[in-house]
Amino acid sequence: MLLLSLLKDLFSLNTLDSRLTTVSARPRENPGPNSNGTRRPREVTGTSSKWNSIEFYFYYLLLAIAIPLMFKVTYELSTEDHPNYKKYEQLLSKGWLFGRKVDNSDNQYENVRDNLPILFAVLFLHAGLRRAFDKLYLRGTSQETADQRLSRRVNFDLIFSFIFLAFLHGLSIFKLLFILTINYVIAMKYAGTIANPILTWIFNIGMLFLNEMFQGYRFAHMLPWLAAGEGGGFGHAMDELGGFMPRWEIHFNITMLRLVSFNMDYYWSHHHEGGSVMERQLPEWSESQTGESGLTGPQKKRHLEGGAISERDRIETPCEKEDYSFFNYLSYSLYSPLYLAGPILTFNDFIDQLRHPLPTNSLSRTLRYGIRLLVSIFTMEVILHYMYVVAISKTKDQGSWEGDTPFQLSMIGFFNLHIIWLKLLIPWRYFRLWSLVDNVDPPENMLRCMSDNYSATGFWRSWHRSFNRWIVRYIYVPLGGNKKFPVLNMLAVFTFVALWHDISLRLLAWGWLVTLFVLPEFVAQKLFPARKFEGRETLYRHLCAAGAVGNILMMMAANLVGFAIGLDGLKVLISGILGGYDGIFYFLGACTALFVGAQIMFEHREDEKRRGIDLKC
């Protein structure tokens, strides 16, 4: 029972992200009546449980047959005695699990996997240096104010970030700083005028295209008068000092999100009603008790040091005017734990957390999160040692799909998607762990397993969640959100998302496919709202499950196009699956399995609602 309790705690939503179960708020040092910052229970209710119904026992039986078969078929494709094994064997590497080879042929994850020891060493080094710096900085200080805490953290962050970036990008750090400076000048010069957001977006999107076009601006091309022939000269020598990751422009895509966040938060700070966060949190009783109703904004801020602030307030309420300084901007834009891959924090939230660490940050929760990351890494190792679907997909032109049954072909695509999910989840969780160790809590990027999604809109709320929240705040809502031209707004959003990932036709096709596939769900929600089926809830649930099957198939197709096999590969896959009567019968069986899976997902979410949790995905 103790082991079961530990596992339940390890894989709980609270371990994943405390935002999902509690309000991230600071308790006041001297709370007034009813102001202790505790969470009010959410008014969320679910339907009665169906887990022990005859219907669901039938579903369990079907899944008990289908799921082992899925793993068995994929494993058989990855054995040495399979006829196509020799066609992809060259992509396999020496493994470490039970004499099996490992499929380390995904270039993106290979870079992460091969450098895991270095990544964890940097995490511990950063934590140790932070601790030593804090001890020196706080020597002789009896009590640190929030402003002093912000200054201390920014000073360390800037020193470490410059060293870290010099190691990563070498002399290209000066290119990055030049771009950051121009963006900051735009914000400061145009402040609260409409020119600020217009120029911010033009500049940052323009940089994405220019970085790609000029391949990071080689010094040899920028300084031709210093070149001494092909492969020589000072400019070429500067390019050779490009650091551990010379292609800095690849990681600029993440940095660009922070640049937009700073400029837009600064722009909105000039149009915000109600003053600073601390002013808005001023309790009604404070004025009569203290008699200090005439305090100015900064004085009120000092007066209410440590006040309780929700995540929404941290994000939406502007910082103090002096917080939008160049050093704070650099500290935020280049913050080492989140620099390479996120998750994304808004500038307002980041500065507030530096001043006031969240009460939900704890050593025990961070340790559980770290263990959960190690479990994810080991899960990926098992899959890569026993399912060679990435290598098989990469060699399809050499005939590695030849003779495969519809079931086998579909499992190649299915497990490819799971590897994509895991290869993104692992680095995102590593960098979030690093940030948690540093007492900064960004949002969790992956809320649900890839297989636990039936809604296209829900999928994008749970996949790369911090990016989704950034898009909603800085693009979707300013364009009009759901109120004005929602379909066109979605098209604009996914076009941006596609080009942000990579300026390529394949990803542009992915973005437009996603928009197209969201439309049926959007229309169905308008035409068949739940209120029309009052008294017929079971029928409504089955209709939704049938619609979910179509959603799942479309989401799988879109993501295979964008991140795995491309449009041509998808055409081959579909023709291989549906090319005969046996494929059609298999497809109908697969749709039945997806229907059952959707029913399990529905009930899982209803179970969460019965516990007062609604993730909206």
SULBELNOR-V201259 format. One record per residue. N is the residue number from 1. PHI is phi in radians with two decimals (NA if undefined). PSI is psi as a letter, one per 40 degrees, with the letter a starting at -180 (* if undefined). D_FIRST is the distance of its C-alpha to the first C-alpha in Angstrom with 1 decimal. Layout:
# SULBELNOR-V201259
n=<N:N>
phi=<PHI:PHI>
psi=<PSI:PSI>
d_first=<D_FIRST:D_FIRST>
This chain:
# SULBELNOR-V201259
n=<1:2:3:4:5:6:7:8:9:10:11:12:13:14:15:16:17:18:19:20:21:22:23:24:25:26:27:28:29:30:31:32:33:34:35:36:37:38:39:40:41:42:43:44:45:46:47:48:49:50:51:52:53:54:55:56:57:58:59:60:61:62:63:64:65:66:67:68:69:70:71:72:73:74:75:76:77:78:79:80:81:82:83:84:85:86:87:88:89:90:91:92:93:94:95:96:97:98:99:100:101:102:103:104:105:106:107:108:109:110:111:112:113:114:115:116:117:118:119:120:121:122:123:124:125:126:127:128:129:130:131:132:133:134:135:136:137:138:139:140:141:142:143:144:145:146:147:148:149:150:151:152:153:154:155:156:157:158:159:160:161:162:163:164:165:166:167:168:169:170:171:172:173:174:175:176:177:178:179:180:181:182:183:184:185:186:187:188:189:190:191:192:193:194:195:196:197:198:199:200:201:202:203:204:205:206:207:208:209:210:211:212:213:214:215:216:217:218:219:220:221:222:223:224:225:226:227:228:229:230:231:232:233:234:235:236:237:238:239:240:241:242:243:244:245:246:247:248:249:250:251:252:253:254:255:256:257:258:259:260:261:262:263:264:265:266:267:268:269:270:271:272:273:274:275:276:277:278:279:280:281:282:283:284:285:286:287:288:289:290:291:292:293:294:295:296:297:298:299:300:301:302:303:304:305:306:307:308:309:310:311:312:313:314:315:316:317:318:319:320:321:322:323:324:325:326:327:328:329:330:331:332:333:334:335:336:337:338:339:340:341:342:343:344:345:346:347:348:349:350:351:352:353:354:355:356:357:358:359:360:361:362:363:364:365:366:367:368:369:370:371:372:373:374:375:376:377:378:379:380:381:382:383:384:385:386:387:388:389:390:391:392:393:394:395:396:397:398:399:400:401:402:403:404:405:406:407:408:409:410:411:412:413:414:415:416:417:418:419:420:421:422:423:424:425:426:427:428:429:430:431:432:433:434:435:436:437:438:439:440:441:442:443:444:445:446:447:448:449:450:451:452:453:454:455:456:457:458:459:460:461:462:463:464:465:466:467:468:469:470:471:472:473:474:475:476:477:478:479:480:481:482:483:484:485:486:487:488:489:490:491:492:493:494:495:496:497:498:499:500:501:502:503:504:505:506:507:508:509:510:511:512:513:514:515:516:517:518:519:520:521:522:523:524:525:526:527:528:529:530:531:532:533:534:535:536:537:538:539:540:541:542:543:544:545:546:547:548:549:550:551:552:553:554:555:556:557:558:559:560:561:562:563:564:565:566:567:568:569:570:571:572:573:574:575:576:577:578:579:580:581:582:583:584:585:586:587:588:589:590:591:592:593:594:595:596:597:598:599:600:601:602:603:604:605:606:607:608:609:610:611:612:613:614:615:616:617>
phi=<NA:-1.13:-1.09:-1.11:-1.15:-1.13:-1.16:-1.08:-1.21:-1.09:-1.80:-1.40:-1.13:-1.13:-1.19:-1.16:-2.88:-1.10:-1.06:-1.33:-2.19:-2.42:-1.48:-1.31:-2.41:-1.57:-1.25:-1.22:-1.22:-2.24:-1.18:-1.53:-1.02:1.00:-2.33:-1.54:1.29:-1.33:-1.44:-1.41:-1.02:-1.28:-1.50:-2.19:-2.27:-2.03:-1.33:-1.13:-1.15:-2.00:-1.01:-1.80:-1.49:-1.06:-0.97:-1.33:-1.11:-1.14:-1.10:-1.06:-1.10:-1.09:-1.18:-1.12:-1.54:-1.23:-1.13:-1.05:-1.12:-1.07:-1.21:-1.08:-1.09:-1.21:-1.12:-1.09:-1.16:-1.89:-1.77:-1.15:-1.55:-1.32:-0.98:-1.64:-1.04:-1.14:-1.33:-2.22:-1.02:-1.13:-1.53:-1.55:-2.13:-1.15:-1.80:-2.33:-1.83:0.92:1.34:-1.43:-1.37:-2.08:-1.56:-1.85:-1.54:-1.37:-1.07:-1.16:-1.33:-0.98:-1.12:-1.25:-1.07:-1.24:-1.97:-1.00:-1.03:-1.14:-1.06:-1.24:-1.12:-1.13:-1.02:-1.20:-1.11:-1.05:-1.11:-1.17:-1.17:-1.04:-1.10:-1.15:-1.09:-1.10:-1.10:-1.19:-1.16:-1.62:-1.05:1.46:-1.68:-1.39:-2.54:-1.68:-1.45:-1.11:-1.11:-1.17:-1.10:-1.06:-1.08:-1.09:-1.19:-1.10:-1.04:-1.15:-1.02:-1.16:-1.09:-1.16:-1.10:-1.12:-1.16:-1.07:-1.25:-1.12:-1.20:-1.26:-2.03:1.03:-1.23:-1.18:-1.02:-1.23:-1.13:-1.11:-1.14:-1.12:-1.13:-1.09:-1.15:-1.06:-1.07:-1.15:-1.08:-1.02:-1.09:-1.26:-1.26:-1.82:0.68:-1.63:-1.48:-1.12:-1.13:-1.06:-1.11:-1.11:-1.20:-1.05:-1.21:-1.05:-1.12:-1.26:-1.19:-1.04:-1.15:-1.03:-1.22:-1.18:-1.04:-1.22:-1.13:-1.78:0.88:1.43:1.04:-1.09:-1.08:-1.10:-1.51:-1.35:-2.13:-1.11:-1.26:-1.74:-1.51:-2.03:1.53:-1.13:1.32:-2.30:1.63:-1.18:-1.05:-1.13:-1.09:-1.16:-1.12:-1.18:-1.64:-1.63:1.40:-1.21:-2.21:-1.11:-1.50:-1.08:-1.15:-1.13:-1.48:-1.14:-0.99:-1.23:-1.05:-1.02:-1.10:-1.27:-1.12:-1.13:-1.04:-1.08:-1.11:-1.25:-1.10:-1.20:-1.06:-1.18:-1.11:-1.47:-2.16:-1.59:-1.77:1.98:1.34:-1.33:-0.99:-1.11:-1.14:-1.19:-1.54:-1.10:-1.26:-1.08:-1.30:-1.19:-1.12:-1.26:-1.40:-1.70:1.20:-2.00:-1.21:-1.61:-1.16:-1.39:-0.93:-1.04:-1.18:-1.06:-1.09:-1.19:-1.13:-1.86:-0.92:1.58:-1.14:-1.34:-2.34:-1.35:-1.08:-1.06:-1.15:-1.08:-1.45:-1.55:-1.53:-1.10:-1.30:-1.16:-0.98:-1.24:-1.25:-1.50:-1.54:-1.14:-1.19:-1.10:-1.07:-1.15:-1.03:-1.22:-1.16:-1.98:-0.99:-0.99:-1.03:-1.94:-1.16:-1.36:-2.52:1.47:-1.09:-1.62:-1.95:-1.27:-1.08:-1.01:-1.14:-1.05:-1.11:-1.12:-1.22:-1.15:-1.25:-2.31:-0.96:-1.22:-1.18:-1.37:-1.25:-2.60:-1.10:-1.11:-1.19:-1.14:-1.13:-1.09:-1.11:-1.11:-1.11:-1.10:-1.11:-1.09:-1.08:-1.13:-1.10:-1.14:-1.03:-1.10:-1.09:-1.09:-1.09:-1.19:-1.48:-2.08:-2.38:-1.61:-1.21:-1.19:-1.10:-1.11:-1.16:-1.24:-1.96:-1.08:-1.24:-1.59:1.62:-1.29:-1.72:-1.08:1.41:-1.27:-1.32:-0.97:-1.07:-1.12:-1.08:-1.16:-1.24:-1.05:-1.19:-1.09:-1.34:-1.04:-1.13:-1.20:-1.19:-1.04:-1.04:-1.21:-1.21:-1.54:-1.05:-1.11:-1.14:-1.08:-1.27:-1.08:-1.18:-1.19:-1.04:-1.00:-1.16:-1.11:-1.04:-1.52:1.22:-2.10:-1.96:-1.45:-1.17:-1.21:-1.46:-2.07:-1.51:-2.29:-1.09:-1.00:-1.36:-1.83:-2.45:-2.17:-1.94:-1.14:-1.21:-1.12:-1.03:-1.33:-1.35:-1.78:-1.70:0.86:-1.06:-1.14:-1.20:-1.05:-1.15:-1.08:-1.08:-1.07:-1.26:-1.82:-2.20:-1.12:-1.15:-1.03:-1.32:2.25:1.03:-1.42:-1.44:-2.21:0.87:-1.05:-1.17:-1.13:-1.13:-1.11:-1.09:-1.10:-1.10:-1.31:-1.15:-1.07:-1.04:-1.11:-1.19:-1.14:-1.14:-3.01:-1.45:-2.57:-1.15:-1.08:-1.30:-1.14:-1.09:-1.05:-1.06:-1.27:-1.11:-1.04:-1.06:-1.08:-1.37:-1.32:-1.02:-1.02:-1.15:-1.07:-1.19:-1.08:-1.13:-1.32:-1.41:-2.22:-1.20:-1.06:-1.12:-1.29:-2.03:-1.08:1.52:-2.20:-1.12:-1.14:-1.04:-1.08:-1.11:-1.21:-1.10:-1.11:-1.14:-1.12:-1.13:-1.11:-1.03:-1.09:-1.02:-1.09:-1.09:-1.20:-1.13:-1.10:-1.09:-1.07:-1.31:-1.14:-1.14:-1.32:-2.23:-2.34:-1.93:1.32:-1.13:-1.10:-1.11:-1.14:-1.07:-1.11:-1.10:-1.15:-1.15:-1.21:-1.37:-1.80:-1.37:-2.73:-1.12:-1.12:-1.19:-1.14:-1.11:-1.10:-1.05:-1.12:-1.15:-1.13:-1.12:-1.09:-1.11:-1.17:-1.06:-1.12:-1.05:-1.10:-1.09:-1.13:-1.10:-1.00:-1.19:-1.06:-1.24:-1.13:-1.13:-1.10:-1.12:-1.11:-1.71:1.43:-2.10:-2.37:-1.41:1.06:-2.73>
psi=<d:d:d:d:d:d:d:d:d:d:f:i:d:d:d:d:h:e:d:e:e:i:h:g:i:h:i:i:d:g:i:a:h:f:f:e:e:i:h:h:h:i:g:h:i:i:i:i:i:e:d:f:i:d:d:d:d:d:d:d:d:d:d:d:d:d:d:d:d:d:d:d:d:d:d:d:d:f:i:d:e:h:d:e:d:d:e:e:d:e:e:i:i:h:a:e:h:f:e:i:i:h:g:f:e:h:d:d:d:d:d:d:d:e:e:d:d:d:d:d:d:d:d:d:d:d:d:d:d:d:d:d:d:d:d:d:d:e:h:e:h:d:h:h:i:d:d:d:d:d:d:d:d:d:d:d:d:d:d:d:d:d:d:d:d:d:d:d:e:b:e:e:d:d:d:d:d:d:d:d:d:d:d:d:d:d:d:d:d:e:b:e:i:e:d:d:d:d:d:d:d:d:d:d:d:d:d:d:d:d:d:d:d:e:f:e:g:h:d:d:d:d:g:d:e:e:i:g:i:h:e:a:i:d:d:d:d:d:d:d:f:e:a:d:g:d:g:d:d:d:e:d:d:d:d:d:d:d:d:d:d:d:d:d:d:d:d:d:d:e:e:h:h:e:a:i:d:d:d:d:e:h:i:d:e:d:d:d:d:d:f:f:e:e:i:i:d:d:d:d:d:d:d:f:h:e:i:h:h:i:d:d:d:d:d:d:h:i:i:i:d:e:d:f:i:d:d:d:d:d:d:d:d:e:h:d:d:e:d:d:e:a:i:h:i:i:d:d:d:d:d:d:d:d:d:g:i:i:e:e:h:i:d:d:d:d:d:d:d:d:d:d:d:d:d:d:d:d:d:d:d:d:d:d:d:e:h:f:d:d:d:d:d:d:f:d:e:e:f:e:e:h:e:i:i:d:d:d:d:d:d:d:d:d:d:d:d:d:d:d:d:d:d:d:d:d:d:d:d:d:d:d:d:d:d:d:d:e:f:h:g:i:i:h:d:h:d:i:i:d:e:f:h:e:h:d:d:d:d:e:d:e:h:f:d:d:d:d:d:d:d:d:d:e:d:d:d:d:e:e:b:e:d:h:f:d:d:d:d:d:d:d:d:d:d:d:d:d:d:d:d:h:g:i:d:d:d:d:d:d:d:d:d:d:d:d:e:d:d:d:d:d:d:d:d:d:d:g:i:d:d:e:f:h:e:f:d:d:d:d:d:d:d:d:d:d:d:d:d:d:d:d:d:d:d:d:d:d:d:d:d:d:e:c:e:i:d:d:d:d:d:d:d:d:d:d:d:e:e:i:d:d:d:d:d:d:d:d:d:d:d:d:d:d:d:d:d:d:d:d:d:d:d:d:d:d:d:d:d:d:e:f:h:h:e:f:*>
d_first=<0.0:3.8:5.4:5.0:6.1:8.6:9.8:10.4:12.2:14.1:15.4:16.2:19.8:20.0:19.3:21.9:24.5:24.4:27.5:25.5:23.7:26.0:29.7:30.6:32.8:33.9:33.8:37.4:38.3:40.3:39.0:41.3:40.4:37.7:37.5:34.2:33.2:30.0:29.0:30.2:27.9:29.2:31.0:29.2:28.4:27.4:28.3:26.4:23.5:24.6:21.4:21.8:25.6:27.7:29.0:25.7:24.7:28.0:27.1:23.9:26.1:28.6:26.2:24.6:28.2:29.4:26.8:26.8:30.6:30.9:29.3:31.2:34.5:34.1:33.2:36.3:38.4:37.3:38.2:41.3:42.8:42.9:46.6:46.1:44.2:47.3:48.2:45.3:44.5:46.5:44.0:41.1:40.4:39.0:35.2:32.6:30.0:30.9:34.6:34.5:36.8:35.6:37.1:37.9:40.8:39.8:42.0:40.0:36.7:38.4:39.7:36.2:34.6:37.4:37.3:33.6:34.2:37.1:35.2:32.4:35.2:37.0:33.9:33.5:37.3:37.6:34.9:36.6:40.1:39.0:37.7:41.0:43.1:41.5:42.1:45.7:46.3:44.9:46.8:48.7:47.0:45.8:44.2:43.9:44.8:43.4:46.6:46.5:42.9:44.0:47.0:45.0:42.5:45.3:47.3:44.6:43.7:47.3:47.8:44.7:45.4:48.9:48.0:45.1:47.4:50.3:48.0:46.8:50.2:52.9:56.0:54.8:53.1:56.5:56.6:53.3:54.5:57.7:56.0:53.7:56.8:58.7:55.7:55.6:59.4:59.1:56.6:58.8:62.1:61.3:58.6:58.5:61.1:60.3:61.4:58.2:55.8:58.5:59.3:55.6:54.7:57.9:57.4:53.8:54.1:57.4:55.6:53.2:56.1:58.2:55.5:55.1:58.9:59.8:56.7:55.9:59.5:60.5:62.6:65.1:65.8:65.8:68.1:70.5:73.3:71.2:70.7:72.9:72.8:70.0:67.0:68.6:69.2:67.2:65.4:64.0:63.0:61.1:59.2:58.2:56.5:53.9:50.8:47.6:47.4:51.1:50.5:49.6:50.7:47.6:45.4:47.9:46.5:43.4:45.8:48.0:45.3:45.2:49.0:49.2:46.5:48.5:51.8:50.6:48.7:51.9:54.0:51.9:52.0:55.7:55.2:52.3:52.9:51.4:51.3:48.5:44.8:45.2:48.3:46.4:43.6:46.2:45.2:47.8:47.8:48.6:52.2:53.2:51.4:52.6:55.9:55.5:55.9:58.4:56.0:56.3:53.4:52.7:53.1:50.7:48.2:48.6:48.5:45.1:43.5:39.7:39.9:37.0:37.5:35.5:35.2:38.0:40.3:39.6:40.7:43.5:45.2:47.6:47.4:50.3:53.5:53.4:49.9:51.5:53.0:53.6:51.3:48.4:49.2:49.1:45.9:44.2:45.8:45.1:41.7:40.5:36.7:37.6:41.0:40.5:38.1:37.0:35.0:37.9:38.3:41.3:43.7:43.3:39.5:39.8:42.4:40.5:37.3:39.5:40.8:37.7:34.3:31.7:29.4:26.4:27.0:24.7:23.8:20.0:20.5:23.1:21.0:18.2:21.2:22.6:19.6:19.6:23.3:22.8:20.5:23.4:25.9:24.2:23.9:27.6:28.4:26.9:28.9:32.1:31.9:31.5:33.2:36.7:37.4:38.9:41.4:42.2:43.0:45.1:47.3:47.8:51.5:51.6:50.4:46.7:46.1:48.9:48.1:44.6:43.6:42.8:39.1:39.2:41.2:38.8:35.8:37.8:38.1:34.6:32.9:35.7:34.5:30.9:32.3:34.4:31.4:29.5:32.6:33.1:29.5:29.2:32.3:31.8:28.3:29.7:32.6:30.4:28.2:31.4:32.5:29.3:29.7:33.3:32.1:33.5:31.1:32.6:31.2:28.7:30.8:28.5:26.4:25.6:25.6:29.1:28.1:26.7:30.3:32.8:35.1:37.6:37.7:33.9:33.7:36.1:34.2:31.0:32.8:34.3:33.5:35.4:38.5:38.2:38.2:41.1:43.1:42.6:43.8:46.7:47.9:46.7:47.2:50.5:51.8:51.2:47.6:47.2:50.3:53.0:53.2:49.4:50.1:52.5:50.1:47.4:49.9:50.9:47.3:46.4:49.8:49.0:45.5:47.0:49.8:47.4:45.3:48.4:52.0:52.1:53.1:49.9:47.7:50.3:50.0:46.2:46.7:49.2:47.1:44.1:46.5:47.9:44.5:43.3:46.4:45.4:42.3:44.3:47.0:44.6:42.9:46.4:47.6:44.6:42.8:40.1:42.4:44.7:42.1:41.2:40.5:40.1:36.7:35.6:38.8:38.4:34.9:36.2:39.2:37.1:35.0:38.4:39.5:36.2:37.0:40.3:38.7:36.2:39.1:41.3:38.8:38.1:41.9:42.6:40.0:41.2:44.7:43.9:41.6:41.7:44.6:47.1:49.3:51.0:47.7:46.4:49.7:49.3:45.7:46.6:49.7:47.8:45.2:47.7:50.7:50.8:49.7:46.7:45.5:46.2:44.1:41.3:41.5:41.3:38.2:36.6:37.5:35.7:32.5:32.9:33.5:30.2:28.5:30.3:29.0:25.4:26.3:27.9:25.0:22.6:25.1:25.5:21.7:22.2:25.2:23.3:21.2:24.6:24.7:27.7:28.1:31.4:30.7>
